[in-house]
Amino acid sequence: MAHHSRPILRFSKPDTHGPGWEPKQEHYWNEPEPRPSLQQDHREGCSSRTASVHGAPREARKPRAKKGIAREIIHDILASVGEFTGTFIFLLLSFLGAASAGYNRGGGDSSITTNDNQTILFIALSFGMSLVVVAWAFFRVTGAAFNPAVTFSLWLVGNLTARRAIATAVAQLLGGIAAAGAAKGLTIGTFGVTNTLSDGVSIGQGLGIEMFTTSLLVFTVLMLAAEKSKTTFLAPVAIGLALFVGHLASIGWTGAGMNPARSLGPSVVIGSFPGNAWLYYVGQFLGALLATMLYVLLKHLDYEEVVADIDTDNTEFSAAGIHKAPAVALINAVPGLQAGGALQDPEAQAEVREERQLQMDV
């Protein structure tokens, strides 16, 4: 392909003897033009080898695609290892706290289903605070789901690929089993942290309790962790508090599952699978589905526009609307009182600024 030259504009040095100077155009014809783009090379019949100087041909892109898939698989493995580790630590601390609360209650029985208020509070704090600490530590590493129901919901809303969701969910279940085994080996007395229904609680009631408490937890994750905002960095605290509140509400009835990994681990270690064990897993995944539906509905209705300035740093926008608040209007109506600062009407603020500027000019 022939290369054509083009003139290049250069400027001569200024004339220091005159009052001013003007640039003079000098033409140089010995510099070639840049080569055409990859698309032009192909249109003119250029080979792929020549075109690869300026752009990657299809043959060169295949290794990149393979490299990208390999990198994604490595990331999935790292995420799974992180979820296994985080779930193990979180549930190990939680099981130890629950077993300690049950054992210290007397009789050497560490059954988690209890009606003792102090024991309920102790167990709820063990699970809630353990999740706060471990989730905050792993939040930027794996996302800190530690719960297959949460992972299922994140996959439904598109935050996780199917491959990542399956891999991390399996890792979470294995982490729960490992945590239950470690907790059983580290404690004495009856290891009764399995989820069981209290006397008189029907299957339908237990299913409903597990569904609604799990939906609270999953919805908190979706709104504060999956939905990025100014408060995202505090998401682990709110998620831990949601787990704490869910335990307060359900320990006395179902033993507070709210997590398939938490429910499965002790059952596998002890080898106890009662006939109603299925309700925990069904209820938890139904709760995740319910929370996801609510989240999708809110997104469809553009909930962000309801309180438009909640996540903005635009103080002028906030100040422009706050003067209309009933409390501010009441202050302005009282003789001798006038709201100041951002509580003033924007026009009043402008008048004050003009008066101050006039005083400064004088």
C-alpha positions in Angstrom: 0.0 0.0 0.0 1.4 3.4 -0.9 1.8 6.0 1.8 1.2 9.6 0.9 2.8 12.6 2.6 1.0 15.6 3.9 2.1 19.1 4.9 2.8 19.7 8.6 2.3 23.2 10.1 5.2 24.5 12.1 6.0 27.9 13.4 9.2 29.9 13.1 10.7 31.6 16.1 9.3 35.0 17.0 11.0 38.2 15.9 12.5 39.7 19.0 13.3 43.1 17.3 9.8 44.0 16.3 6.8 45.0 18.4 5.1 41.7 17.7 5.4 38.7 15.6 3.2 36.5 13.5 3.7 32.8 12.9 5.0 31.8 9.5 3.9 28.6 7.9 6.7 26.3 6.8 5.9 23.1 5.0 7.8 19.8 5.4 6.9 17.0 3.0 9.1 14.3 4.3 6.8 12.9 7.0 4.3 10.2 6.0 0.7 10.2 7.0 -0.5 7.7 9.6 -1.7 4.4 8.2 -5.4 3.7 7.7 -7.4 2.0 10.3 -8.0 -1.8 10.5 -11.3 -1.5 8.7 -9.7 0.4 5.8 -7.0 -2.2 5.6 -9.5 -5.0 5.2 -11.6 -3.0 2.7 -8.5 -2.6 0.5 -7.6 -6.3 0.6 -4.8 -6.0 3.2 -3.9 -9.3 4.9 -4.7 -9.9 8.5 -1.0 -9.9 9.4 -0.6 -6.4 8.1 -3.8 -5.3 9.8 -2.7 -6.7 13.1 -0.2 -3.9 13.5 -3.0 -1.5 14.1 -5.7 -3.8 15.5 -6.1 -7.3 16.7 -7.6 -9.7 14.1 -10.1 -12.4 15.0 -7.4 -15.0 15.4 -5.7 -12.8 18.1 -8.9 -12.3 20.0 -9.5 -16.0 20.7 -6.7 -16.4 23.3 -8.0 -13.2 25.0 -11.5 -14.7 25.3 -10.1 -17.9 26.7 -7.9 -15.9 29.1 -11.0 -14.0 30.2 -13.0 -17.2 30.9 -10.0 -18.6 32.8 -9.8 -15.4 34.9 -13.6 -15.6 35.6 -13.2 -19.2 36.7 -10.3 -18.3 39.0 -12.4 -15.5 40.5 -15.3 -17.9 41.1 -12.9 -20.3 42.9 -11.5 -17.4 45.0 -15.1 -16.3 45.8 -16.1 -19.8 46.8 -13.0 -20.2 49.1 -13.9 -16.8 50.6 -17.5 -17.8 51.1 -16.5 -21.1 52.7 -14.1 -19.4 55.1 -16.5 -16.6 56.0 -19.4 -18.9 56.5 -17.3 -21.3 58.6 -16.1 -18.5 60.9 -19.5 -16.8 61.1 -21.4 -20.0 62.0 -18.7 -21.4 64.2 -18.9 -18.3 66.4 -22.7 -18.4 66.3 -22.9 -22.1 67.2 -20.4 -21.7 70.0 -22.5 -18.8 71.4 -25.7 -20.7 71.1 -24.3 -23.9 72.7 -22.8 -21.8 75.5 -26.1 -20.1 76.2 -28.0 -23.4 76.2 -25.4 -25.2 78.3 -25.2 -22.4 80.9 -29.0 -22.5 81.2 -28.5 -25.7 83.2 -28.9 -29.5 82.7 -26.2 -29.7 80.1 -28.7 -29.3 77.3 -27.7 -26.7 74.7 -31.0 -26.9 72.7 -31.4 -23.7 70.8 -35.2 -23.7 70.9 -36.1 -22.0 74.2 -38.5 -19.6 75.8 -36.0 -18.1 78.3 -35.7 -14.4 77.4 -32.1 -14.2 78.5 -31.1 -17.2 76.5 -33.0 -15.9 73.5 -31.2 -12.5 73.7 -27.8 -14.2 74.1 -28.3 -16.5 71.1 -29.6 -13.6 69.0 -26.6 -11.5 69.8 -24.3 -14.4 69.1 -25.6 -14.8 65.6 -26.2 -11.1 64.8 -22.8 -9.7 66.1 -20.9 -12.6 64.5 -22.4 -11.7 61.2 -21.6 -8.0 61.6 -17.9 -8.7 62.3 -17.3 -11.4 59.7 -19.4 -9.8 57.0 -17.6 -6.5 57.5 -14.2 -8.3 57.2 -15.2 -10.2 54.0 -17.5 -7.6 52.5 -14.9 -6.3 50.0 -13.5 -9.8 49.3 -16.5 -12.0 48.4 -19.6 -9.8 49.0 -20.1 -11.7 52.3 -23.4 -13.5 51.6 -22.7 -16.6 53.8 -26.2 -17.7 53.0 -27.5 -19.8 50.0 -30.9 -18.0 50.2 -29.1 -14.6 49.9 -27.0 -16.0 47.0 -30.2 -17.3 45.3 -31.7 -13.8 45.5 -28.6 -12.1 44.2 -28.7 -14.5 41.2 -32.3 -13.6 40.6 -31.6 -9.9 40.4 -28.6 -10.4 38.2 -25.8 -9.6 40.6 -24.3 -13.1 40.3 -23.8 -15.4 37.3 -25.3 -18.9 37.6 -21.8 -20.4 37.8 -20.8 -18.1 40.6 -24.1 -18.6 42.5 -23.9 -22.4 42.3 -20.2 -22.4 43.4 -20.7 -20.1 46.3 -23.9 -21.7 47.5 -22.1 -25.1 47.6 -19.2 -23.5 49.5 -21.6 -21.9 52.0 -23.3 -25.3 52.7 -19.9 -27.0 53.2 -18.9 -24.1 55.4 -22.0 -24.6 57.6 -21.3 -28.3 57.9 -17.6 -27.7 58.8 -18.6 -25.1 61.4 -21.1 -27.4 63.0 -18.6 -30.2 63.2 -16.0 -27.9 64.7 -18.4 -26.5 67.2 -19.5 -29.9 68.3 -15.9 -31.0 68.9 -15.2 -27.8 70.9 -18.1 -27.9 73.2 -19.4 -30.3 76.0 -22.9 -31.4 76.7 -25.6 -32.1 74.3 -25.0 -30.3 71.0 -28.5 -29.3 70.3 -28.2 -26.3 67.9 -30.4 -27.9 65.3 -33.5 -26.2 64.2 -36.6 -27.8 65.6 -40.2 -26.6 66.0 -41.4 -25.8 69.5 -44.3 -27.8 71.0 -47.6 -26.8 69.5 -46.1 -25.0 66.5 -47.6 -26.3 63.3 -45.7 -26.9 60.0 -47.6 -24.0 58.4 -46.7 -21.6 61.2 -43.1 -22.6 61.2 -43.0 -22.3 57.4 -44.5 -18.8 57.6 -42.1 -17.7 60.3 -39.0 -18.9 58.4 -40.3 -17.3 55.2 -40.9 -13.8 56.7 -37.8 -13.6 58.9 -35.6 -14.7 56.0 -37.3 -12.2 53.7 -36.4 -9.5 56.1 -32.7 -10.5 56.0 -32.6 -10.9 52.2 -34.4 -7.6 51.6 -31.9 -5.8 53.8 -29.1 -7.3 51.8 -30.7 -6.2 48.5 -31.4 -2.7 49.6 -28.1 -1.9 51.3 -25.5 -4.2 49.7 -26.7 -5.0 46.2 -28.2 -1.5 45.8 -25.2 0.8 46.0 -25.7 4.0 47.9 -24.0 6.4 50.3 -24.7 3.9 53.2 -23.4 0.8 51.5 -20.3 0.7 53.7 -22.6 0.2 56.7 -24.5 -2.7 55.1 -22.8 -5.3 57.3 -24.1 -3.6 60.4 -27.7 -3.4 59.1 -27.6 -7.0 57.9 -26.3 -8.2 61.2 -29.1 -6.3 63.0 -31.7 -7.8 60.6 -30.4 -11.3 61.6 -30.5 -10.3 65.3 -34.1 -9.1 65.0 -35.1 -12.2 63.1 -33.7 -14.4 65.9 -35.5 -12.5 68.5 -38.8 -13.0 66.6 -38.3 -16.7 65.8 -36.0 -18.5 68.3 -38.9 -19.4 70.5 -40.9 -20.9 67.7 -38.6 -22.4 65.1 -35.1 -22.0 66.5 -34.4 -19.3 63.9 -33.0 -20.9 60.8 -33.0 -18.0 58.2 -30.1 -19.7 56.4 -30.0 -23.1 54.7 -26.3 -23.5 55.6 -27.1 -22.8 59.2 -30.0 -25.3 59.2 -28.2 -28.1 57.3 -24.8 -28.1 59.1 -26.0 -29.3 62.6 -28.4 -31.8 61.0 -25.5 -33.4 59.0 -23.1 -33.5 62.0 -25.7 -35.0 64.4 -27.3 -37.1 61.7 -30.8 -35.9 62.6 -33.3 -35.1 59.9 -36.8 -34.9 61.3 -39.8 -35.3 59.0 -40.5 -31.5 59.1 -36.9 -30.4 58.3 -37.9 -29.6 54.8 -40.0 -26.6 55.9 -36.8 -24.7 56.9 -35.3 -24.9 53.4 -38.6 -24.3 51.6 -39.5 -21.4 53.9 -36.1 -19.8 53.6 -36.0 -19.9 49.8 -39.6 -18.7 49.7 -38.5 -15.8 51.9 -35.7 -15.0 49.5 -38.2 -15.1 46.6 -40.6 -12.8 48.4 -37.8 -10.3 49.2 -36.7 -10.3 45.6 -40.2 -9.7 44.3 -40.6 -6.7 46.6 -37.2 -5.4 45.5 -37.9 -5.7 41.8 -41.3 -4.1 42.3 -39.7 -1.1 44.0 -37.1 -0.8 41.3 -39.8 -1.0 38.6 -41.7 1.9 40.3 -38.5 4.0 40.5 -38.4 4.2 44.2 -35.3 6.3 44.0 -37.4 9.3 42.9 -39.6 9.3 46.0 -36.9 10.8 48.1 -34.8 12.2 45.4 -32.0 13.8 47.4 -31.4 11.0 49.9 -28.2 9.9 48.1 -27.0 13.2 46.7 -24.4 15.7 47.9 -26.2 18.6 46.3 -26.9 20.8 49.3 -28.5 23.5 47.1 -31.2 21.0 46.1 -31.9 20.2 49.7 -31.9 23.8 50.8 -34.3 24.7 47.9 -37.0 22.5 49.3 -36.6 22.6 53.0 -38.0 26.1 53.4 -41.4 24.7 52.5 -41.5 22.4 55.5 -44.4 23.1 57.9 -42.1 23.6 60.8 -40.1 26.2 59.0 -43.3 28.0 57.9 -44.4 28.1 61.5 -41.2 29.7 62.6 -41.4 32.3 59.9 -45.0 33.1 60.9 -44.1 34.0 64.5 -43.4 37.7 64.8 -39.8 38.5 65.6 -38.6 35.1 64.4 -37.2 34.2 61.1 -35.6 31.0 59.9 -32.0 31.5 58.9 -29.4 29.7 56.8 -30.7 26.9 54.6 -34.2 27.2 56.2 -34.8 30.5 54.4 -36.6 30.8 51.2 -34.1 30.8 48.3 -35.2 34.3 47.3 -34.6 35.6 50.8 -31.2 34.0 50.8 -30.4 35.9 47.6 -31.5 39.2 49.0 -29.3 38.7 52.1 -26.3 38.0 49.9 -27.0 41.1 47.8 -27.2 43.3 50.9 -23.9 41.9 52.3 -22.2 42.5 48.9 -23.4 46.1 48.8 -22.1 46.7 52.4 -18.7 45.3 51.4 -18.6 47.5 48.3 -19.3 50.6 50.4 
